Amino acid sequence: MFKLVYAYKSTRISGAYLYFPEKDHFDSLPQTLREQFAEPVFVMAIVAAKHKLLTGVAMEVIQKHLSEVGYYFYIPPPIKTPLPLRKAGF
């Protein structure tokens, strides 16, 4: 298990984050994802042991991805907008 997880936000995809086991180490990132994500902006180092969830995902899942794949990509689910209100009589 990694002690620190490094978070980077996308400059192109709103709400998208990449998590890595090492700071500024992007070698494991596929070229297509690198192009879609654009330039990663460092956000913070996270002490993994202090968090059970990160962006709604179990830290165990993120840690497993970091070990097996070398990164974890998070993109938020689409926002569900409520139906617009209708005036009475329509």
Contacts in CASP RR format, 6 or more apart in sequence:
PFRMAT RR
TARGET T0000
AUTHOR 0000-0000-0000
METHOD contacts of the structure
MODEL  1
MFKLVYAYKSTRISGAYLYFPEKDHFDSLPQTLREQFAEPVFVMAIVAAK
HKLLTGVAMEVIQKHLSEVGYYFYIPPPIKTPLPLRKAGF
1 48 0 8 1.000
1 49 0 8 1.000
1 63 0 8 1.000
2 21 0 8 1.000
2 48 0 8 1.000
2 63 0 8 1.000
2 66 0 8 1.000
2 67 0 8 1.000
3 47 0 8 1.000
3 48 0 8 1.000
3 49 0 8 1.000
4 21 0 8 1.000
4 45 0 8 1.000
4 46 0 8 1.000
4 47 0 8 1.000
4 48 0 8 1.000
5 19 0 8 1.000
5 20 0 8 1.000
5 21 0 8 1.000
5 45 0 8 1.000
5 46 0 8 1.000
5 48 0 8 1.000
5 54 0 8 1.000
5 62 0 8 1.000
5 63 0 8 1.000
5 66 0 8 1.000
6 19 0 8 1.000
6 20 0 8 1.000
6 21 0 8 1.000
6 22 0 8 1.000
6 23 0 8 1.000
6 24 0 8 1.000
6 42 0 8 1.000
6 44 0 8 1.000
6 45 0 8 1.000
6 46 0 8 1.000
7 17 0 8 1.000
7 18 0 8 1.000
7 19 0 8 1.000
7 42 0 8 1.000
7 43 0 8 1.000
7 44 0 8 1.000
7 45 0 8 1.000
7 46 0 8 1.000
8 17 0 8 1.000
8 18 0 8 1.000
8 19 0 8 1.000
8 20 0 8 1.000
8 40 0 8 1.000
8 41 0 8 1.000
8 42 0 8 1.000
8 43 0 8 1.000
9 15 0 8 1.000
9 16 0 8 1.000
9 17 0 8 1.000
9 40 0 8 1.000
9 41 0 8 1.000
9 43 0 8 1.000
10 16 0 8 1.000
10 17 0 8 1.000
10 18 0 8 1.000
10 37 0 8 1.000
10 38 0 8 1.000
10 40 0 8 1.000
10 41 0 8 1.000
11 38 0 8 1.000
11 39 0 8 1.000
11 40 0 8 1.000
11 41 0 8 1.000
12 36 0 8 1.000
12 37 0 8 1.000
12 38 0 8 1.000
13 36 0 8 1.000
13 37 0 8 1.000
13 38 0 8 1.000
13 75 0 8 1.000
14 76 0 8 1.000
15 75 0 8 1.000
15 76 0 8 1.000
16 37 0 8 1.000
16 73 0 8 1.000
16 74 0 8 1.000
16 75 0 8 1.000
16 76 0 8 1.000
17 43 0 8 1.000
17 55 0 8 1.000
17 73 0 8 1.000
17 74 0 8 1.000
18 29 0 8 1.000
18 37 0 8 1.000
18 40 0 8 1.000
18 71 0 8 1.000
18 72 0 8 1.000
18 73 0 8 1.000
18 74 0 8 1.000
19 46 0 8 1.000
19 54 0 8 1.000
19 62 0 8 1.000
19 65 0 8 1.000
19 66 0 8 1.000
19 71 0 8 1.000
19 72 0 8 1.000
19 74 0 8 1.000
20 26 0 8 1.000
20 28 0 8 1.000
20 66 0 8 1.000
20 70 0 8 1.000
20 71 0 8 1.000
21 66 0 8 1.000
21 67 0 8 1.000
21 70 0 8 1.000
23 42 0 8 1.000
23 45 0 8 1.000
24 42 0 8 1.000
26 34 0 8 1.000
26 40 0 8 1.000
26 71 0 8 1.000
28 69 0 8 1.000
28 70 0 8 1.000
28 71 0 8 1.000
29 37 0 8 1.000
29 71 0 8 1.000
33 73 0 8 1.000
37 73 0 8 1.000
46 54 0 8 1.000
48 59 0 8 1.000
48 63 0 8 1.000
51 59 0 8 1.000
52 58 0 8 1.000
52 59 0 8 1.000
53 59 0 8 1.000
54 62 0 8 1.000
55 74 0 8 1.000
55 76 0 8 1.000
57 72 0 8 1.000
57 74 0 8 1.000
61 72 0 8 1.000
62 72 0 8 1.000
65 71 0 8 1.000
65 72 0 8 1.000
66 72 0 8 1.000
END
